[in-house]
Amino acid sequence: MDLIEDIRKVDAMILLHKGTAQDSLLIDQYEARKTKLMGQLIDELVSPEIQSPQSFSLVQKIISKFYPSASQPDALDGDIKRLAEAI
């Protein structure tokens, strides 16, 4: 729950700074922080102790919520796009 709350806070900061061009460095830093937190959360949910169809479903929901454009093939690049097409 702490990780999800941290991700929400970082997401709010990204939205707050998106309106101004001068804040692109700040946005990049927040995006990097969000990516790190998402990785930690996903690592926890797929760890052998918790791993289950329900935890995988939760990972999918989390990604859809915090990265809605990630499900669009146009947003993918290179090897990730080929992997998505294979799935």
C-alpha positions as CSV (number, residue, x, y, z in Angstrom):
1,M,0.0,0.0,0.0
2,D,2.9,2.4,0.7
3,L,4.3,1.9,-2.7
4,I,0.9,2.6,-4.4
5,E,0.5,5.7,-2.3
6,D,4.0,6.9,-3.3
7,I,3.2,6.2,-7.0
8,R,0.0,8.3,-6.7
9,K,2.0,11.2,-5.1
10,V,4.6,11.1,-7.9
11,D,1.9,10.9,-10.5
12,A,0.2,14.0,-9.0
13,M,3.5,15.8,-9.2
14,I,3.9,14.9,-12.8
15,L,0.5,16.2,-13.6
16,L,1.2,19.4,-11.7
17,H,4.3,20.1,-13.7
18,K,3.1,19.0,-17.1
19,G,1.7,22.4,-18.0
20,T,5.0,24.3,-18.1
21,A,7.8,23.7,-20.6
22,Q,10.5,24.7,-18.0
23,D,9.6,21.8,-15.9
24,S,10.6,19.1,-18.4
25,L,13.7,18.1,-16.3
26,L,11.6,17.9,-13.2
27,I,9.0,15.8,-15.1
28,D,11.7,13.5,-16.3
29,Q,13.0,13.0,-12.7
30,Y,9.4,12.3,-11.5
31,E,8.9,9.8,-14.4
32,A,12.1,8.0,-13.4
33,R,11.0,7.9,-9.8
34,K,7.6,6.5,-10.9
35,T,9.2,3.9,-13.0
36,K,11.4,2.8,-10.1
37,L,8.5,2.6,-7.7
38,M,6.4,0.7,-10.3
39,G,9.3,-1.8,-10.7
40,Q,9.5,-2.3,-6.9
41,L,5.7,-2.9,-6.7
42,I,5.7,-5.3,-9.6
43,D,8.7,-7.1,-8.1
44,E,6.9,-7.6,-4.9
45,L,3.7,-8.9,-6.6
46,V,5.6,-11.4,-8.7
47,S,7.9,-12.6,-5.9
48,P,7.6,-16.4,-5.3
49,E,5.9,-15.8,-1.9
50,I,3.0,-13.9,-3.5
51,Q,3.0,-15.1,-7.1
52,S,-0.4,-16.2,-8.2
53,P,-2.9,-15.5,-11.0
54,Q,-4.5,-12.9,-8.8
55,S,-1.2,-11.1,-8.3
56,F,-0.5,-11.1,-12.1
57,S,-4.0,-9.7,-12.6
58,L,-3.2,-7.0,-10.1
59,V,0.0,-6.1,-12.0
60,Q,-2.0,-5.7,-15.1
61,K,-4.5,-3.4,-13.4
62,I,-1.7,-1.3,-11.9
63,I,0.0,-0.9,-15.3
64,S,-3.3,0.0,-17.0
65,K,-4.1,2.6,-14.4
66,F,-0.7,4.3,-14.2
67,Y,0.4,3.8,-17.8
68,P,-2.9,3.8,-19.9
69,S,-1.0,4.5,-23.1
70,A,1.3,1.4,-22.6
71,S,-1.5,-0.8,-24.0
72,Q,-1.3,1.0,-27.3
73,P,1.1,-0.7,-29.8
74,D,2.1,2.7,-31.2
75,A,3.6,3.7,-27.9
76,L,6.0,0.8,-27.9
77,D,9.4,0.7,-29.5
78,G,11.9,-1.8,-30.8
79,D,12.1,-5.2,-29.0
80,I,9.2,-4.4,-26.7
81,K,7.0,-3.8,-29.7
82,R,8.0,-7.2,-31.2
83,L,7.4,-8.9,-27.9
84,A,3.9,-7.3,-27.7
85,E,3.1,-8.4,-31.2
86,A,4.1,-12.0,-30.3
87,I,1.9,-12.0,-27.3
